[in-house]
Structures are given as C-alpha cells and as structure tokens.
Amino acid sequence: MTTPRTEPAPALPRLLGAAVTGAVLATGAQAYLSWVGRRSDRICRTTDGLCFTGWNLTAVPLLFAVSLTVLLVVYKRLGIGPRLVVVPPTLLLAPILLSAAHAAAGWWAVSLTGGAWSYSVALAAWHRYRFWALAVSAGLLLAAMVVLYG
C-alpha cells in the first residue's frame, strides 16, 4: 500500500519566521552599506581620483557570507527546505529588489521588501503554494524592474 505524500501542516509560522529573517537581513545590509558609504566618503574626501577602501571591497562578499549563513541556519531550524532550492534565489535576486525599494521609498521599504521576498521564495518550498509563490516572486521582480528601469 502506498501512502499519499503529505506536507507539514503549519506553514504559516515557518513563513513568518522566513519573512522576519528576510526583513532583519535586509535592514542590516542596508544599514551596513550606508555605514560603509559614509566611512569611505570621509576617508576619500581629500582625494581627487578613484578611492577604494577595504570596507568598499569587502562589503558585498561579507554581506553575502553573513546572509547565506543566517539563512541556512534559520531555514534549517524552521524546517524550510530544500534549502539548496530556496536560499540561492533569495540571495541572488534580493539586491535587485532591495535597491529598487531603497530608490523608491527608503529604509523602511527595504525592510518590507526583504520580508516579502523571503516569504514568497520560502513559500515555494510547499508544493501546494508553489504557483502562488512563483507568481508573487515574479510580480515583485517585475515591480523592481519597473522602478529601476521604467
């Protein structure tokens, strides 16, 4: 006898945990990049040419490493999987959405967009919600493209 494939019932608490994690990571990344920008502006104020600081060169790799580690640990604790399918789109496409949100409305929009993006991508882990998750994710990406290039 074969048993039907069942999925974990309580998806909402896990998805809310993913949304909070995304919002916290987006807010932290935006604050860190803002701090790096102010620091490099202060250091490079006296130079006329190109000026790169160590903070400028390591900001993006550091943010990706921290975000990857946090997402893997939190998603494992929340039981959101497969993490190999959920985490890369969350990290690789988030800068597009977050830069559009920052350009449109500032830091609070970055937090909301980070939470909505993490929620929608994590929602795709459940087969029952996959269509809606992909539709919301595509809508968010389309809105970001319109804001950035429209």
N, C-alpha and C positions, 0 to 999 in steps of 0.2 A: 504494500500500500504506500502510495506517495502522499506526503503531506504538502499542503499548499505553502508557498513561500510567504512568510509573514514578516512584516516590518515592525520595528519598535513603535509602539503607540504614542508615547508622549514626545512628539516632535517639537511642540511649541517652546518648552523650557530650553531645549537644546539650541533652537534657533535664536531665541532671545539672548542666550549666552554668546552665540556667534556674533549677533548684532552689537552687543556691548563690547565685545573684544575688538571688533572692527572699528567702532567709534573711538575707543580708547587709543588704539594704534594709530588711527588717522589723526587724532588730535595731538598725540605725542610726536608723530612725524612732522606735522605742520609746525608745532612749536620748536622742535629741534632745528628744522630747516630755516625758520625765521631767526633763531639764535645764531646759527652759522652765518647767515647773510649779514646780520648786524655786526658780528665779530670780524668777518672778512672786510666789510666796508670800513670799519675802524682801523684795521691793520693796513689796508691798501689805500687809505686816504691820501697818503703822501706820494704815491707812485703814479706816473703818467701812463705807463704801458699796462700790459696784462699782468695781473697779480693773482696768483693762486696760493691759498694757504692749505695746510694739511687738513684742516676741517672741511674745506671745499672738496678736496679729492676723496676723502673717506666718508662723506655724509651719506651718499646713496648706497654704497655697499654695506655700511653699518646699519642703515635703516632696513635694508632687505634681510640682513642676517638676523637682526633682532625680531623683525616681523615674522620671518619664517620660523624661528624657534618658538615664539609665543603662540603662533597659530597651530603649529604641530602639537605642542603640549596641551593647549586648551582644547583643541578638537579631539585629541585622544581622550581627555578627561570627560568631555561631553558625549563621547561616543558617536561623533560625526565622522563618517568615513564613506568611501575610501579617501583617505587624506591625500593620496597621490593625485586624485582627480579634482579635489576641492581646493587645495591650497595654491597650486600654481596659477590658476586663473585669478584667484583672489589677489595674489601679489603682483602678477604681471600686468593686469589691466587696471588695477586700482590707481596708479599715478595719473592716468588719463582722466578718470572721474574726479579725483581729488583736485587736480589742477583746474578743471572746469568749475568745480564748486567754489574753489578759492577765488577764481576770477569773477564769478558771478555774485557771490554774497559774503565771502569772508570765512573766518574760522568756524563759526557755528554750522555753516553749510558743509564744511569739510567733515565735521563730526557726524552729521546726519547722513551724508553720502557714504562715509566709511561704514557706518552701521547698516545702512540699506544694502550696500554692495555685499558685505559679508553675509547678511541674512539671505539675500537672493541666491548667492552662489552656494551657500550651505544647504539651502532648500532643495537644490538639485540632487543631494545625496539620497533623498527619498524618492523612490520610483513613482509614487502616487502624485507627487507635486512637481515632477521634473518639467513638464510642459510649462507650467506657470513660472517656475524658477527661470527657465531659459527665456521666456517672454519678458519677464521683469528685468532680467540682466541685459537683454538686448535693448530694451527701452531705456534703461539707464545709460548704456553706452551711446545710443543714438542721441539722447539728450545732451550728453557730454560733448559729442562731436559737433552738435549744433551750436552749443555755447562757445566752444573753442574756435570753430572754423566758419560758423554761419553768419 
